[in-house]
Amino acid sequence: MTIWVDADACPGAVREIVLKASRRTGMPVVMVANRDMPEPKAANASFVRVSAGAEVADHYIADHVATSNLVVTADVPLAAQVVERGALAISPRGEEYTAESVRQQLSMRDFMESMRGAGLAGGGPAPESQRDRQAFANALDRWLARQTGPND
């Protein structure tokens, strides 16, 4: 079991929540990014720097994820690949991606991309809030509880 973090766009507060959970549980964490980042400060955490380029970190995670793993990402196409491989993906806002929800999000993403291309929509997601961070921490704790079970 490993927690993979798509660290390029992951908020620092969410990365820190993951590292605190790793320190508490001993769960291995791999942060993947295509830019330099500080080494994660947890005994079971590591950092993989991939080459620059669009989706290089996503491809690395998708190629290495196993069914018992968790991936933290806001990237819907990566989440779709993770779910397809039988692993769990959650967003930095605590939303658990399912096969159905990821299909809907991909459709909405494509629609909004075409709207932005036509100049009919702008902007991006709302800034991350304390409520989002709490929802993420709760989703992470639920996953960790399922991994360790009641007798561990």
FILOMI-55564 format. One record per atom (N, C-alpha, C, CB): residue in three letters; x, y, z. Coordinates in steps of 0.05 Angstrom, whole numbers, padded with zeros to 5 digits, always signed. Glycine has a CB too. Layout:
# residues N
AlaXYZ;...
# end
This chain:
# residues 152
Met+00017-00024+00000;Met+00000+00000+00000;Met+00018+00025+00000;Met-00019+00000+00024;Thr+00011+00043-00017;Thr+00026+00068-00020;Thr+00007+00090-00027;Thr+00048+00065-00042;Ile+00013+00114-00017;Ile-00001+00138-00024;Ile+00016+00153-00044;Ile-00008+00156+00001;Trp+00005+00157-00068;Trp+00019+00172-00089;Trp+00007+00200-00090;Trp+00016+00158-00117;Val+00024+00220-00092;Val+00014+00248-00093;Val+00024+00261-00119;Val+00024+00265-00069;Asp+00005+00269-00135;Asp+00010+00285-00159;Asp+00017+00313-00149;Asp-00014+00285-00180;Ala+00043+00317-00143;Ala+00051+00340-00127;Ala+00054+00366-00142;Ala+00077+00334-00113;Asp+00054+00365-00169;Asp+00058+00389-00184;Asp+00037+00411-00177;Asp+00056+00383-00214;Ala+00012+00403-00176;Ala-00009+00423-00171;Ala-00022+00419-00144;Ala-00030+00422-00193;Cys-00012+00400-00128;Cys-00025+00394-00102;Cys-00018+00417-00082;Cys-00015+00367-00091;Pro-00039+00427-00069;Pro-00034+00449-00049;Pro-00015+00439-00027;Pro-00060+00458-00037;Gly+00002+00457-00018;Gly+00021+00450+00003;Gly+00007+00440+00028;Gly+00037+00475+00010;Ala-00016+00451+00035;Ala-00030+00442+00059;Ala-00039+00413+00057;Ala-00055+00460+00065;Val-00046+00405+00033;Val-00055+00377+00028;Val-00031+00359+00029;Val-00069+00374+00001;Arg-00008+00367+00017;Arg+00016+00351+00019;Arg+00024+00347+00049;Arg+00039+00364+00004;Glu+00021+00368+00065;Glu+00028+00366+00093;Glu+00009+00347+00108;Glu+00028+00393+00106;Ile-00016+00347+00101;Ile-00035+00328+00114;Ile-00027+00300+00107;Ile-00064+00334+00103;Val-00019+00295+00082;Val-00010+00268+00075;Val+00014+00260+00090;Val-00005+00266+00044;Leu+00034+00278+00093;Leu+00058+00272+00107;Leu+00053+00267+00137;Leu+00079+00294+00104;Lys+00035+00282+00149;Lys+00028+00277+00177;Lys+00016+00250+00180;Lys+00008+00299+00187;Ala-00002+00242+00162;Ala-00014+00216+00163;Ala+00007+00194+00160;Ala-00035+00212+00141;Ser+00027+00198+00142;Ser+00049+00179+00139;Ser+00065+00176+00165;Ser+00067+00187+00115;Arg+00071+00199+00177;Arg+00086+00198+00202;Arg+00071+00183+00224;Arg+00093+00226+00212;Arg+00044+00187+00224;Arg+00027+00174+00244;Arg+00024+00144+00239;Arg+00000+00188+00245;Thr+00021+00136+00214;Thr+00014+00109+00208;Thr+00037+00092+00196;Thr-00009+00108+00189;Gly+00058+00105+00187;Gly+00079+00091+00174;Gly+00073+00084+00145;Gly+00085+00065+00189;Met+00051+00094+00134;Met+00043+00089+00107;Met+00063+00102+00087;Met+00014+00099+00101;Pro+00074+00087+00068;Pro+00092+00099+00049;Pro+00078+00120+00031;Pro+00104+00077+00031;Val+00093+00141+00025;Val+00083+00163+00008;Val+00104+00168-00013;Val+00076+00188+00025;Val+00094+00172-00038;Val+00112+00180-00059;Val+00100+00205-00072;Val+00115+00157-00081;Met+00116+00227-00070;Met+00108+00252-00083;Met+00122+00253-00110;Met+00117+00277-00065;Val+00106+00259-00131;Val+00117+00259-00158;Val+00112+00286-00170;Val+00104+00236-00176;Ala+00133+00298-00181;Ala+00130+00325-00194;Ala+00151+00328-00216;Ala+00133+00347-00173;Asn+00146+00346-00234;Asn+00165+00351-00255;Asn+00182+00377-00249;Asn+00151+00354-00282;Arg+00182+00385-00225;Arg+00198+00407-00216;Arg+00210+00401-00189;Arg+00181+00434-00215;Asp+00231+00415-00181;Asp+00243+00410-00155;Asp+00224+00419-00133;Asp+00269+00426-00153;Met+00224+00403-00112;Met+00208+00408-00088;Met+00224+00400-00064;Met+00180+00393-00089;Pro+00218+00410-00041;Pro+00233+00401-00017;Pro+00228+00372-00012;Pro+00225+00418+00008;Glu+00249+00358-00003;Glu+00245+00330+00005;Glu+00224+00328+00026;Glu+00272+00317+00015;Pro+00205+00309+00024;Pro+00185+00306+00044;Pro+00197+00297+00071;Pro+00164+00285+00035;Lys+00187+00309+00092;Lys+00198+00304+00119;Lys+00181+00283+00133;Lys+00199+00330+00135;Ala+00184+00259+00125;Ala+00171+00236+00138;Ala+00189+00211+00131;Ala+00141+00232+00128;Ala+00192+00194+00150;Ala+00210+00171+00146;Ala+00202+00153+00122;Ala+00210+00153+00171;Asn+00176+00150+00117;Asn+00167+00133+00095;Asn+00159+00148+00070;Asn+00144+00116+00105;Ala+00168+00173+00068;Ala+00161+00189+00045;Ala+00185+00193+00027;Ala+00150+00216+00054;Ser+00180+00194+00001;Ser+00201+00199-00019;Ser+00191+00218-00040;Ser+00211+00172-00031;Phe+00209+00228-00055;Phe+00203+00247-00077;Phe+00215+00237-00103;Phe+00213+00275-00070;Val+00199+00236-00124;Val+00208+00229-00150;Val+00205+00253-00168;Val+00192+00204-00162;Arg+00227+00262-00179;Arg+00226+00284-00198;Arg+00228+00272-00226;Arg+00249+00305-00194;Val+00207+00277-00242;Val+00206+00267-00269;Val+00215+00289-00288;Val+00178+00256-00276;Ser+00220+00283-00313;Ser+00228+00303-00332;Ser+00205+00323-00337;Ser+00237+00291-00358;Ala+00212+00347-00346;Ala+00192+00367-00351;Ala+00174+00359-00375;Ala+00206+00394-00358;Gly+00150+00368-00374;Gly+00132+00362-00396;Gly+00104+00357-00385;Gly+00142+00339-00412;Ala+00085+00363-00402;Ala+00057+00359-00395;Ala+00052+00330-00389;Ala+00038+00369-00417;Glu+00040+00324-00367;Glu+00030+00298-00359;Glu+00051+00277-00353;Glu+00011+00288-00379;Val+00077+00285-00352;Val+00098+00266-00347;Val+00095+00254-00319;Val+00126+00279-00349;Ala+00089+00270-00299;Ala+00084+00260-00272;Ala+00060+00242-00271;Ala+00080+00284-00252;Asp+00039+00250-00286;Asp+00015+00233-00287;Asp+00021+00205-00298;Asp-00007+00247-00304;His+00036+00205-00320;His+00043+00179-00332;His+00060+00162-00313;His+00058+00184-00359;Tyr+00078+00175-00299;Tyr+00095+00160-00280;Tyr+00077+00147-00258;Tyr+00115+00179-00266;Ile+00058+00162-00247;Ile+00041+00152-00227;Ile+00024+00129-00238;Ile+00023+00174-00215;Ala+00011+00134-00261;Ala-00006+00114-00274;Ala+00009+00088-00279;Ala-00018+00124-00300;Asp+00035+00090-00286;Asp+00051+00066-00292;Asp+00059+00051-00267;Asp+00075+00074-00308;His+00059+00064-00244;His+00069+00051-00220;His+00047+00045-00199;His+00090+00069-00207;Val+00023+00055-00202;Val+00002+00051-00182;Val-00007+00022-00182;Val-00022+00070-00188;Ala-00013+00012-00158;Ala-00024-00015-00155;Ala-00052-00013-00143;Ala-00005-00032-00136;Thr-00067-00035-00145;Thr-00095-00035-00136;Thr-00098-00027-00107;Thr-00107-00062-00141;Ser-00079-00032-00090;Ser-00082-00025-00062;Ser-00074+00003-00055;Ser-00067-00045-00045;Asn-00067+00019-00075;Asn-00056+00046-00071;Asn-00077+00067-00072;Asn-00035+00052-00092;Leu-00069+00090-00062;Leu-00085+00115-00063;Leu-00070+00135-00078;Leu-00093+00125-00034;Val-00084+00150-00096;Val-00071+00172-00111;Val-00086+00198-00104;Val-00071+00167-00141;Val-00071+00218-00096;Val-00082+00244-00091;Val-00076+00261-00116;Val-00070+00257-00065;Thr-00098+00270-00129;Thr-00094+00286-00153;Thr-00119+00302-00159;Thr-00088+00268-00177;Ala-00115+00325-00171;Ala-00138+00341-00181;Ala-00141+00336-00211;Ala-00133+00371-00175;Asp-00123+00320-00223;Asp-00123+00315-00251;Asp-00143+00293-00258;Asp-00094+00308-00261;Val-00164+00300-00271;Val-00186+00281-00276;Val-00177+00259-00295;Val-00210+00296-00288;Pro-00162+00264-00316;Pro-00153+00242-00333;Pro-00136+00222-00318;Pro-00138+00252-00357;Leu-00118+00232-00300;Leu-00102+00214-00283;Leu-00120+00198-00265;Leu-00081+00229-00267;Ala-00140+00211-00252;Ala-00158+00197-00235;Ala-00173+00175-00250;Ala-00179+00217-00223;Ala-00180+00180-00275;Ala-00193+00160-00291;Ala-00175+00135-00296;Ala-00202+00172-00319;Gln-00150+00140-00301;Gln-00131+00118-00304;Gln-00128+00102-00279;Gln-00104+00128-00314;Val-00127+00116-00256;Val-00123+00103-00230;Val-00147+00086-00224;Val-00119+00124-00208;Val-00171+00097-00227;Val-00196+00082-00222;Val-00197+00058-00240;Val-00221+00100-00225;Glu-00190+00061-00266;Glu-00190+00039-00285;Glu-00171+00016-00276;Glu-00182+00049-00313;Arg-00150+00023-00263;Arg-00131+00003-00253;Arg-00139-00009-00226;Arg-00103+00015-00251;Gly-00162+00000-00216;Gly-00172-00012-00191;Gly-00162+00001-00165;Gly-00165-00041-00191;Ala-00147+00023-00168;Ala-00138+00037-00144;Ala-00158+00060-00138;Ala-00109+00049-00148;Leu-00154+00073-00116;Leu-00171+00095-00108;Leu-00157+00121-00113;Leu-00179+00093-00078;Ala-00172+00141-00123;Ala-00162+00168-00126;Ala-00180+00187-00112;Ala-00159+00176-00156;Ile-00168+00206-00098;Ile-00184+00228-00085;Ile-00172+00254-00093;Ile-00184+00224-00054;Ser-00189+00274-00094;Ser-00180+00301-00101;Ser-00169+00315-00076;Ser-00202+00318-00114;Pro-00153+00336-00079;Pro-00144+00351-00056;Pro-00167+00364-00041;Pro-00125+00373-00065;Arg-00191+00364-00051;Arg-00215+00374-00038;Arg-00230+00351-00024;Arg-00233+00389-00057;Gly-00220+00327-00025;Gly-00232+00305-00011;Gly-00252+00289-00026;Gly-00244+00315+00014;Glu-00256+00295-00052;Glu-00275+00280-00068;Glu-00263+00254-00077;Glu-00284+00297-00092;Glu-00277+00232-00072;Glu-00268+00206-00081;Glu-00278+00202-00109;Glu-00279+00183-00062;Tyr-00259+00195-00127;Tyr-00266+00190-00155;Tyr-00276+00161-00157;Tyr-00242+00195-00173;Thr-00299+00158-00171;Thr-00309+00132-00177;Thr-00310+00130-00208;Thr-00338+00127-00164;Ala-00315+00106-00218;Ala-00317+00102-00247;Ala-00338+00121-00258;Ala-00323+00073-00254;Glu-00361+00123-00245;Glu-00382+00140-00255;Glu-00376+00170-00252;Glu-00408+00134-00240;Ser-00366+00178-00229;Ser-00360+00207-00225;Ser-00338+00216-00243;Ser-00353+00212-00196;Val-00318+00200-00248;Val-00296+00208-00265;Val-00305+00211-00294;Val-00273+00188-00263;Arg-00323+00194-00303;Arg-00334+00198-00330;Arg-00349+00224-00332;Arg-00353+00174-00337;Gln-00365+00230-00312;Gln-00380+00256-00312;Gln-00361+00280-00312;Gln-00399+00257-00288;Gln-00340+00278-00295;Gln-00321+00300-00293;Gln-00305+00303-00319;Gln-00302+00295-00270;Leu-00298+00281-00332;Leu-00285+00284-00358;Leu-00302+00297-00379;Leu-00276+00256-00368;Ser-00328+00290-00379;Ser-00346+00303-00398;Ser-00349+00333-00392;Ser-00374+00290-00396;Met-00351+00340-00366;Met-00354+00368-00358;Met-00328+00383-00365;Met-00361+00371-00328;Arg-00305+00370-00360;Arg-00279+00383-00366;Arg-00277+00389-00396;Arg-00256+00364-00357;Asp-00285+00370-00412;Asp-00284+00374-00441;Asp-00303+00396-00450;Asp-00290+00348-00456;Phe-00327+00396-00439;Phe-00346+00417-00445;Phe-00336+00445-00437;Phe-00373+00412-00430;Met-00325+00447-00413;Met-00315+00473-00404;Met-00290+00482-00421;Met-00307+00472-00374;Glu-00274+00463-00429;Glu-00251+00469-00446;Glu-00261+00481-00472;Glu-00234+00444-00451;Ser-00282+00469-00484;Ser-00292+00480-00509;Ser-00305+00508-00504;Ser-00313+00460-00521;Met-00318+00512-00482;Met-00330+00538-00475;Met-00308+00559-00472;Met-00347+00536-00450;Arg-00286+00552-00458;Arg-00264+00571-00455;Arg-00252+00577-00482;Arg-00243+00560-00436;Gly-00249+00557-00499;Gly-00238+00560-00526;Gly-00254+00579-00543;Gly-00235+00534-00540;Ala-00280+00579-00538;Ala-00299+00597-00553;Ala-00301+00624-00539;Ala-00326+00584-00555;Gly-00287+00628-00517;Gly-00289+00653-00502;Gly-00314+00657-00486;Gly-00286+00676-00521;Leu-00328+00635-00481;Leu-00354+00637-00467;Leu-00351+00631-00437;Leu-00374+00618-00479;Ala-00328+00622-00428;Ala-00325+00616-00400;Ala-00296+00622-00393;Ala-00332+00586-00393;Gly-00291+00628-00368;Gly-00264+00634-00359;Gly-00260+00625-00330;Gly-00258+00664-00361;Gly-00237+00629-00321;Gly-00231+00622-00293;Gly-00226+00593-00289;Gly-00254+00631-00275;Gly-00222+00586-00265;Gly-00217+00558-00257;Gly-00232+00552-00232;Gly-00187+00553-00254;Pro-00222+00532-00217;Pro-00235+00525-00192;Pro-00232+00547-00171;Pro-00225+00498-00182;Ala-00251+00547-00153;Ala-00249+00566-00130;Ala-00225+00559-00113;Ala-00275+00565-00113;Pro-00214+00579-00100;Pro-00191+00574-00082;Pro-00198+00553-00061;Pro-00182+00600-00069;Glu-00178+00538-00053;Glu-00181+00517-00033;Glu-00188+00530-00006;Glu-00155+00500-00030;Ser-00207+00518+00008;Ser-00217+00529+00033;Ser-00209+00510+00056;Ser-00247+00534+00033;Gln-00213+00520+00080;Gln-00209+00503+00104;Gln-00228+00479+00103;Gln-00213+00519+00130;Arg-00252+00483+00094;Arg-00271+00461+00091;Arg-00261+00440+00072;Arg-00299+00472+00081;Asp-00249+00449+00049;Asp-00237+00430+00030;Asp-00215+00414+00043;Asp-00226+00445+00006;Arg-00197+00427+00058;Arg-00175+00413+00072;Arg-00186+00393+00092;Arg-00157+00433+00086;Gln-00207+00400+00106;Gln-00219+00381+00125;Gln-00232+00358+00111;Gln-00240+00396+00143;Ala-00245+00363+00089;Ala-00258+00341+00073;Ala-00236+00322+00063;Ala-00274+00353+00049;Phe-00213+00333+00054;Phe-00191+00316+00045;Phe-00180+00299+00068;Phe-00168+00333+00033;Ala-00175+00312+00091;Ala-00165+00297+00114;Ala-00184+00275+00122;Ala-00160+00316+00138;Asn-00210+00280+00121;Asn-00230+00259+00128;Asn-00229+00236+00108;Asn-00258+00271+00129;Ala-00227+00243+00082;Ala-00226+00222+00062;Ala-00201+00205+00065;Ala-00228+00234+00033;Leu-00179+00218+00070;Leu-00153+00204+00074;Leu-00155+00186+00099;Leu-00130+00224+00078;Asp-00167+00196+00121;Asp-00170+00179+00145;Asp-00188+00155+00140;Asp-00181+00196+00168;Arg-00209+00158+00124;Arg-00226+00136+00118;Arg-00211+00114+00102;Arg-00251+00145+00102;Trp-00195+00123+00083;Trp-00179+00104+00067;Trp-00159+00089+00085;Trp-00165+00118+00044;Leu-00145+00105+00102;Leu-00125+00093+00120;Leu-00138+00073+00139;Leu-00111+00114+00136;Ala-00162+00079+00149;Ala-00176+00061+00167;Ala-00183+00035+00153;Ala-00202+00074+00178;Arg-00191+00037+00127;Arg-00198+00012+00112;Arg-00173-00005+00107;Arg-00211+00019+00085;Gln-00149+00008+00106;Gln-00125-00007+00100;Gln-00115-00021+00125;Gln-00103+00012+00090;Thr-00117-00008+00148;Thr-00106-00020+00172;Thr-00126-00039+00186;Thr-00098+00002+00192;Gly-00151-00035+00181;Gly-00171-00053+00193;Gly-00174-00049+00222;Gly-00164-00082+00188;Pro-00195-00060+00234;Pro-00201-00056+00262;Pro-00181-00069+00282;Pro-00228-00065+00268;Asn-00167-00089+00273;Asn-00149-00104+00291;Asn-00120-00096+00290;Asn-00151-00133+00285;Asp-00113-00077+00273;Asp-00085-00068+00270;Asp-00079-00046+00289;Asp-00079-00060+00242;
# end
